[in-house]
Amino acid sequence: MSSSISRRRLLAGATWVAAAAVAGGVLGAGVAQAAPSTYTPDWNSVDQHPPAPEWFQDAKFGIYFHWGVFSVPAFGNEWYPRNMYRAGDSANQHHIATYGQPSAWPYHNFINGAQDLAGNFVQFAPKLKSAGGKFDPEEWVQLFVDAGARFAGPVAEHHDGFSMWDSQVNEWNSVKKGPGLDLLKLFSTAIRAKGLKLLVAMHHAYNFTGFYEAAPAQTDPSLKKLYGQLGSTAENQLWYDKLKEVIDRAQPDILWQDFNLDAVAEQQRLNFLAYYYNQANSWGREVVATYKDGMNGKGEVFDYERGGPADLTTPYWLTDDSISSSSWCYTQGIGYYSIKQMLHSFIDRVSKNGNVLLNIAPMADGTIPQAQKDILLGMGDHLKRFGESIYATRAWTVYGEGPTKMGGGAFTNPTAGTAQDIRFTRNKADNVLYATVLGWPGSSLTIKTLSSDRINLSSLTSVKLLGSTAGTTIDLPAPTQNSSGLTVALPSSAPYSANAYVLKLSFSGTIPAVAPPAGAIAFSDVNYSGNSAPLALGDYAAADLTAAGLSTRTISSLRLGPGHQVIGYSGDNFTGTSWTFTANNPDLRNTGNNDQITSLRVQFNPATYFRITNVTNGLALDSGGDVASGSNLKQWTWDGHNNLQWHAEPIAGGYYRLVNRTNGMVADGWGATSDGSAARQASWSGSSNQQWKITNRGGDRYTIANRATGLVLDGGGNVSSGSVTKQWTNGSSTNLQWTFTAL
């Protein structure tokens, strides 16, 4: 794992594809299936493993640490072992200047110990405080407890091939070399003594699949093992054998793995999963295996590196992030994110149905820098006071509101919110809604999501502000609700200092269902009750509905976003009898199809006109009026004119055609091949140039991608009214995102 540019480029394609595969903007309670008493090493068997047990969903927050041999040079990042061999790399230049040529002063000198060019002896050999050193695993774990973590553990082996336990299959380990300590055992003992769940992180799949590609070929068999040069069969066996040792020795509750599992032999991956799950059965424990690639994604939890989805996402997921943007391990001059960036992004991720695994970067001697402690204790301060809004909660049907958008995939930086940003969670009894405000909003707060046209709050019994001490609340006047939202009167100034403030909304029964701003919400019971799943624009086969928490033939009521429709089908994959819903329906029994829907499509209603507005500049997509075929599409300040109104009409294959109200022509990609090409309009011909894939990017934001060109509509930034609408390669810029407002 790394935040380095080389890692970003290496994984840019694979990581985004993996993230997109699970990010559908849906959320459900999950449908339990009986786990087998014995697992066999095949996908049909291991896919039955429940991926995210309740304790994991309750825990929310964990801590791990990149600490090892690579911490000794304290330069660049944790990929120093790789980069020191790459000619011209800054790590290579640093190594030559500090230690000598890598061919003469190899990486394993940091393990065995050797003198640098200045005559200093360097080695990864931390000493316990009890032996006169600076390393105390119990102090580390107490810090994790104070930070509010509910699970923690070490990187037991990184890409460099050095095992942090008394390995019998790898002599390059922390007992036989370097520290002379079984570091995994020390951490496991300390972590379990404090009542935390144990996570063990393994990154060794990349050791033999590319990490040391620039290192010289070794002749010594032992060095071949360290540098991943044993050959495919032996390396795949060693990959499995190391995992088996970790499972048997540490009995981890979470076995976390880094990328490139898809380069490991499939049978060994299956052998690992079956062994881990069978051992967990023998321990009588529910365990979690994570992945970034290489798994079916049914029995394991997907992990976004340094990121998370833009919206509510199921199945339950995890992100691993670091307190530093520059390195995962300690380096001289390492920089850190702020407490607000880490805390607010954590709250955002929990609101979207995820857990956070936060990395720290201790120094090679076992010292945790004070700046890192401060960040952890800042997280802990919030969790100590307001933990009831985080621990053992579940995501609501809406993750939040406000101007600050976070997430959108892997490698999206943690972001501090504002006093206008709110994130929701709910208790498991579903009768308390928490609204966490990412700053003090002043003497009143209007929660727009809770407007009278979206939710019936007749069962709301109280709104209170969580107090500065856990378990206390501050009474507030009765709120008022109208079409703008729920307005809550607050003290004229903040009653205490905090990085976020939590409103607790209590109901006499279950929290009422809220109408979606876009897409639809399906419910298992009539009158918008029971299990629910927010469904973004798109197609949902039976397996997709099951993953969202709604088994086939269980949907009994539907709520639709403005301008949307749902087409339900009696058969899987959009077959059999179909029913079209263009309005909310509290009881599908009235239409004769209660509990009959097996698959469905959420679409824009082709009879609705929309204002299509660019997120960056706020201008509306404009045809320009009765213009000639081939004329450029433009953007204009919204004034309600027909030139700015569009039908989004579904066509085959999940695509849409965008039809202008004034001239009847459709948006056309015009065969563009380069970024910046103009989008045009023409009479409908059925050409793929005129077909668009509209994809939800979180909340009410969409990208509009041309089927022929693959480019997306681009507002071009903060441009003036009348500017041309262009096309651009898809990315994270809001220039490429649009909202659809039903008229």
N, C-alpha and C positions, 0 to 999 in steps of 0.2 A: 504494500500500500504506500502511496506517496501522493503528495500534492505537486510534485515536480512537473515541469513542462513536458519532459520526456514521457512521464507516465500518462499525462493528459492526452498526448498525441497517440500513444500506444493503444489507449483504451477508448478513445473518443467514440468510435463506431460501436464497439461491442457493448459498452456500458449503457449508451443511450438506447440501443435496441432492447437490452434486457429491461431497462426501466420502463420503456414504452409498453413492453409486453404485459406488465402488471398494473400500469397506471391507467385505469379506466374511469376514475372519478366515481367509484361506487363504494358502498359500505353496507355491511350486513352483520347480523349477529353470528353468522357462521352456522353451518349445518354439521353437527357432530356425526362422525361415523365410527363404528367400532374398530379399534385398533387390534391387529392380530396378536395372538399370544406369542407367536414366533415369526420373525421376519426372515424371508429368504432373499438372496441377492439378485433381485430382479425388480424392474420398475413397478409392476403390478402390485408387488408386496410392499415395497418401501413407500410407495405413493399413498398408502393407507395410514401412514404415521400422522397423527395430529400435529401440525406444524408449530402452533403458538399456544401452549397451554395457558390456563387462566393466570397462573402465577407470573408468567412472562408479560402478559398484557397488563397485569396490575403493577408491575415493577417500574416501568417507564424509563428508568435512568440507570446506566451502568458506566463504569470507568475501566479503561485498560491503558496500556503504556507500551510505547516503542522504546525499548531499553535493551541494549545488547552490545555486541562487539562494535557495531557501527556507530555507537555513541562515543567511542574513544577519539576518533579524529575530530569530532564536533565541527564538521564542515559540510556545507551543502545541504544534505538531507540523508535519510536512511538508505538511499541508493548509492551511497559512497562506495561500497564494495564493487558495484557494477561500473560506476562512472570513473573510478580511478584507473581503469584499464582502457578507457575510451579516449584515444588520442585527441587532444585539443579541448576536451571537456575541462571546465574549471576545476573539477575534483582531480583530474589527471595532472593539471598544472600545479595545483596545491600539493599533491602527493610528491611529485618530483622535487619541488622546492623544499618540502618539509622532511621527507623520508628517503627519497631517491627514486630511481626508475622502478616501476611496478615489477618488472622482470627480476630485479635484484632485491626489492623489498616488497614482497607480495602481501596480500590481505591477511593471510594466516599468521603473519608476524604480530598482528594485533591480538591474536589468540594466544600464541606461544610466548609472546613478549620479545621485544627487541629495542635497540637504541635508534632514535631518530638522528638526523644529521647534526643536531645540536648536542648530541650525547645524552639526551633524556631517555630513560627507559619507559616504554609505553606498552600497556597491556590492559585488556579487559579483565580486571581482577578486583572488583569491589569487595570491601571487607565489612563484616558486621560490626556494629557499634560495640558489641560485647567483646570483639577482638581488636578494638582500637580504631575501627574504621568509621565511616559515615552512613552506612547502609543499615536501615532498620525496617524490615517488612511490616512489623506491627504498627509502626508510626505511619507508614504509607496507608495501611488499611484503615486506621483511625481517621485519617484525612478523608478517605473515600466515604466513610460513614458520615462524617461531618458535612460532606458535600451533598448528602442525600441519596447516594447511590444505593441501589438494591441488588446489583450484581457487579462483579469486578473480576479482573484476572490479568495475567500477563500475555504478551506475545511470546509464546513458548518456542517458536522458531520462525525467523523471518526468512526472506529470500536467500540470505547468505549461507544457510545450511548449518548453522550452529544451534544445537539443541540445548535448551535451558533446563534439562533434567538428566538424571543418571541413565542415559540411554545405553541399551545393550546392542543396538543395531547401528549406532552412530558414535564412533569414538570422539568425534568433534562435539563435545558436550561440556557443560559447565561444572561437572564433577571431576572429570578426567583432565580437564585443561582449564586455564584461566582462573576463575574464582575458587574452584574446588568446593563449590556449594551446589546442592540440588535446589536451584532457585524456584522451580515449579512447586516443589514440595513445601518450601518455606512460604510461598505466597498462598498456596492452597490451604495450608494449616491456619495461617493468619486470617484469611478471608472467611473461612467457615467458622472460626472462633468468634467472629463478630456477627454471625447469623446472615451473612450475605450469600447469594447464589454465586457459584464459581463459573466464570467464563475462561476458556482457554482459546487463544487465537493462534492459528497455524497459517503460515504464508508460503509453505514450502513447495507448493505446486509450481511456482515460477522458478524455483532454484534450478531445475534441470530442463526447463522449457524456454529459456531465453535470457535469464538474468546475467549469467556469466559469459555471454556470447563473445565478448571481446577479450576475455581472459585467455592466457596461453594454454595450450593443451598440456595436461599433466601426464607424467609417466608413473608416478607413485600411486598405487591403488587407493591409499587412504586419501591422498589429495584429490584424486578423481572423485571420490565420494563427496568431499566438501564442495568442490566446484561443479557438481552436477554433470560429470562426464563418464558415468559408468555404463551408459548405453540404455536404450529405452526399456528393455525388460527388467533389468536390475533396478533402474530408477523408479519405475512404477511400483515395484515390489517394496522398495525402501519407503516410498511415499505412504503406502498402506501400513507398513510395519511401524513407522513413527507414530501414526495416528492410533494404532492399536496400543502402543505403549502408553501414550497420553491418556487414552480411555481407561486402561487398566490401573494406572498409577494415580490419576487425579480424579477419576469419575466426574468429569465436568457436567454441570447442568446445561451449559451452552458451549457447543463446539463451533467456533466461528472460523470461517476460512476465507482467504483472500482470492483474488481473481486467478484465471487460467486453469480452473478445474476442467474446462472442456478440452484441455490438452493432455489430461491424465486419462489413461486407459479406462474405458467405460466400466469394464468388469471390476476394476479395483475401486472405482467410485461406489459401485453397488455393494461390493464386499464391505467397504467402510460403513455405509449407511446401515446395512443389515446388522453388522457387528455392534455398532453403537446403540442401535435401538434395542437389540436383544439384551445387551448388557444393562441398559437402563431398566428394562423390564425386570431383570434379576435384582436390581437395586431397589425396585419399587418406586421409581421416580419418573416424572415426565421431563423430557429433555428437548433441547432446541438445537437443530443444525441450521447454519446459515449458508448462504451462497450468493455469489455475484454472477456466476455463470456455471454451466456444466451440470445443472440439476433440472429435473422436470418441474420443479416449483410447486409441487403438491404437498409433499411431506416436510418441506423445509421453509425457512423464512428468508425472503429476498432482502438483500442489504444494498442500499444506495450509498455509494461512497461520497462523502462530503455533500450531501444533498437531501432530497426528498421530493415527493410529488407536489404539484401545484395545488392539488385539491384532495378531497377525501379519496382514499384508495384502499381497496381490499385485494387480496388477503392482508392480514396484519403484517406490518413490515418493520424494518429496522434501518437506521442510518448509522454509519460510523463517521465521526467528524473529529477534528483536532482543535485544540486551543490555539494553534498557530497556523497561519496560512502558508508559511515558508517551508516547514519541515514537520515531519511526524516524530523525529527524534531530536534530542537536544543538539543545538549548534551554537557556536559563539555568535552573538548578535541576533538570536532568534526573536521574532516579533510575535505578538499575541493579539487575538481578537479581544474586544472589550467584554466585560461582564454582561452588558445589555445585549450585545450581539449573540452571545452564547445562550443566554437565558431566553430571550425572545424567540430565537429560532427553535429552541427546545420546546417552548410552549406551542409554537406553530405546528411542529411535527407531531406532538401528542394530539393536537386537535384534528389532525388528518389521519389518525389511526396508526401511529407509529411509536416506536421506542427509539431512544438515542443512546449510543455507545460513544462516550467522549474519551479521546486520547489525550494523555499528558506525556511530557518528554523529560524524564529525569536525566540528570548528569551521569556520566559513566561511573562515578564513585558512589552513586546511590543518593545524592542530594536532589531534592525536589526544589527548584528555584521558588522564591517567595512570590514572584509574579504569577506563577502557575497555581500556587496555593490560594492566592487571592481570588482568582477566577472560580476555583472550585468552591471556596467558602461563600462567594457571592451567590452561586447556584444554591448552595445549601441553606443560605439565609432565607431565600424565597420558599424553598421546599419545607423548611422547618415551620414557617409561619402559615403558608397557604397550601400545604401538601394535600389537603382534602380535595382541592380542585384538580389535582394531578394523579396521585396514586389511586389505583383501583377504580379509576374512571374509565369511561368509554367515549369515543367520538360521538358527536351528535350528528344529525342529518345535514347540518351546515357547519363548515369548519370555522367560519368567522366572516368578518367584514373589515373594510378600511382600505386606505390607499396603498399600504405596503404589501406587495406581493412577494412571497417567499417560495422557494423550491422551484420545481419544474424539471427535475431530473438530477442526475449525479453531477458533482462538481458545480454546485450552486452555493455561493458563499453565505454564511450565516449573516442575518440582517437584523438590525435593531428596528423595532417598530416605533409608532408614535402614539400619542394620546387619542388619536382617532381610530386606532387599530384594536379590534376585539377578536378574541379567540374563544370558542365554545368547547366545553366538555360537559359530560353529564355523569351522575352517579349510576351505579349498576342497577339500582332499583328503578331508574328512569322516572324519578319524581323530583329531582333537583337538577337545575341547569346552572352551570357556572359560566360567567362571562368575564374573562380576564382582559383587562384593559392595559395596553402596553405603555402606560404613562398616566399621569393624573389629568383628567379631562376638564377640570374646572367645576363650577358649581352645579352643572347638570350634564347629563349624558343621554343622547338619543341613540338607541339601538335600532338601526334601520331594519334589520332582519325581522324584528318582532313587531312589524307594522300590522295594522288592523286588517289589511287586505291579504296578509300572508298567514296569520296565526290567530286563533281564538284564545285569548288569555283569561277567560272567565274562571278558570280553575286555579289561577295564580293567587297564592295566599300571602306571600311576602317577598320583598326584595331587600336584602341586607348586604352590607359591605363587610367582607371578612376583616376581622380585627388584626392588629399587629402581632398578637399572641395566638398561637394555634388554638382552635376551638372557640374563639371569641368572635362576636359579630357586632356591628354598629347598626342600629335601627335607622331606617330611612323613611321619609314620607311616602305615602302611596303613590305609585307612578301613574302616569297618564298615557293612554294609547290612542293613536290616530293613524291616518294613512302614511304618515312620515316615519312612524316607529314608536317604540316605547321610550318615553322620556322619564328619566330617574333624577330626582333632585339629590344633590350631594352636598357635603359641607363646602363652605366657600373656599377653604384651602385644605390641602391634604392633611388628614389627621395624624399621619406618620409618614416617614420616608420609606419608599420601596421602589423597586425597578418595574413593578407591575402591580395592579390592584384588581381584586376579584369581587365581583358581585355574585351573590348567591340567590337564585330565584327558586322558590319552593312552590310546589303545586299540590293540590289536594288529591290528585290522581296522577296518572302518567303524564309526562310532558306532552302537550298537544302537538299534533303534526303541523309542520310548517310547509307552506307552498314553496316549491323550488323556484329560484329566479330563472332557471333554465333547465332543460331536460324534463325529467319526471321522477316521481317517487312512487314505488310500488309497495303495497302493504299486504301482509298475509291475512289480515282480518278486515272486516267491513268497518266503515266509518273511520278510515285512516288510522288503524290501530294494529297491534301485533308487531312482528318483525317487519322492518322496512329496509329498503335499498334505494338510495338516490342513484338514478341512472342518467348518465350524460348522453348527449347525442350519439347514436350508434346502434349497432346490432348486437343482440344478446341471445345466443343459443342457450340450450338447457344448462350446459356446463357453466356458462357465464352467470346465469341466474343463481345457480347453486353456489358458486364462489362468492356471489354478492350476499348470500344469506337467505335466499328464497328458493326453496326446493321447487321443482317443476309442479305445475298444477296446484299452487298454493296462493296465487295472487287473488285477493278479494276486493281491493279498492285501489284507485289510482288518483294521484294529483299531478297535474301537468303545469309546466312553466308556460308563461304567456307565449302564444304563437306556436306551440308544439302540438304534436299528435303522437299517439302510440298505436301501433298495429300489433295486436296479439295473435298468435298462431297456436292451434291445438297440437301441432306436431313440432318436433325438433327441427332446427335449421330452416325455420320459416316455411313450413309445409302444413298442409291440412286446412281446416276451416280458419278463416281470419276474421278479426273484428277490429274496426278502426274507432279510436276514441280521440275526440278533439276538445274535450272538456273534462273537468274533474268528475270522477264517478265514485261516490262513497260506498256503493254496493253493487258489485258486478252480478249479483243474483238477478238484478232487475233486467239485465240484458241476456240472461240465460247462459253466461259463460263463467260463472263463479268457479274458481279452482280448475279452470280448463286451459289456462295459458301455459304452454310449454316453452315457447320462445317468443321474442318480441323485438320490435324495432322502435327506437325513439327518434323521431324526425321533426324537422320544421314542418309546420302545416302549410301546404302549398297555396292555401287560400288567403294566407296572411301576408300583408305587406310589412316589410321591415325597414328600419333605418339601420344601415351598416356603417358603424362609426369606428374610426381608427383610434386605438387606445392612446397613442402618443399625442396626436395633435387635435383630437376631438372633432375632426372634420368628417362629413358623411360622404359615402361613395356616391358619385354624381355622373349621370350619363351625359349631361349637357343639353338634353332636350331632343328635338327631332333632327338629329345629325345624320351624316352619311355613314353607311357601313364601313367599319375600319377606323372610325374615330376613336381617339384615346379616351379612356375613362379618366375622370378627374375626381377631385374632392372639393367639397363646398361646405361653408357654414350652414348648419341645419336651419331651415326656415319652413319646413313642412311641404315644400314643393314636390310634385310628382316626379321630377327628375331625380330626386333623392330617395325614392321608394322602390323597393325590390321584392319580388317573390323569390323564395328559395324553394325550388321545386325538386323533390327527390326523383332520381332516375335510377336505372339499373346499376348494380355494383356498389351501392353506397355513395354514389356521387350526386351532386346537385347541379342544376343550372340556375343562374341568377338572372332573372328577367326584369327589365326596367319597366316601370309603370307608364312612363310617358311614351316611349318609342317601341316597346315590345321586343327590343333586341336583347341579346344575352351577353354577359361578360365573356371575353375571349382572350386566351393566352397568346394567340397569334403566332404560335411556333417559336416563341422566344427561346434563346439559347444562352443568354448571358444575364448576369445581375444588372439591374437598372433598366431592363427593357420595359417598354410601356405595356400596360394592359389595355385591351381595346374592346370593342363591342361589334356585334354583327347579328344578322338574322340567324335563328336556330337552324343548324344543319345536322346536328347529332355528332359532330366531330369531337374527338377527345380534347381538342383545344378549348372546347366550350363546356367542359365538365370539370367540376371542382370538388375536392375532398375537404369537407369542413370538419375540423378536429378541435375538440374542447381542450383548452390549455389551462384550465382551472377557473372556477367561478363562472363568470359569464363571458370569458374571453376565448376567441377561436383563431386558428390560422385557416387560411383559405388557399389550398394548394391546387395548382392546375394539373390535370391528369396527364397532359401531353408533355409539358415542360418540366414538371416537378417543382417549379418555383412557386412561391407564395406571394399573395398580394402584399404590397409594401406601401405604407403611407409616406415614407421618405423622411420622417422626422417632423420637426416643428416647422412645417412649410405653410405658405400662405394659401388662402382660399383660391381655388381655381387651378391648383397644381396638379400635375399628371400623377395618376396612380401607377406605380411601377410593379415589377416582379423581382423577387430576390430569393437567394438560397435560404432555406429555413434556418432559424436560429432562435435565440432567447430574447431578442430585442422586442420591445413593445411596438416598434414601428411595424412589425409583422403581425400584430394581433388586432382583432376587431371584435366589436360587440354587435349583437343583433337585438334591436329593440322593436317589439311588436307594436304596430300602429292600429 
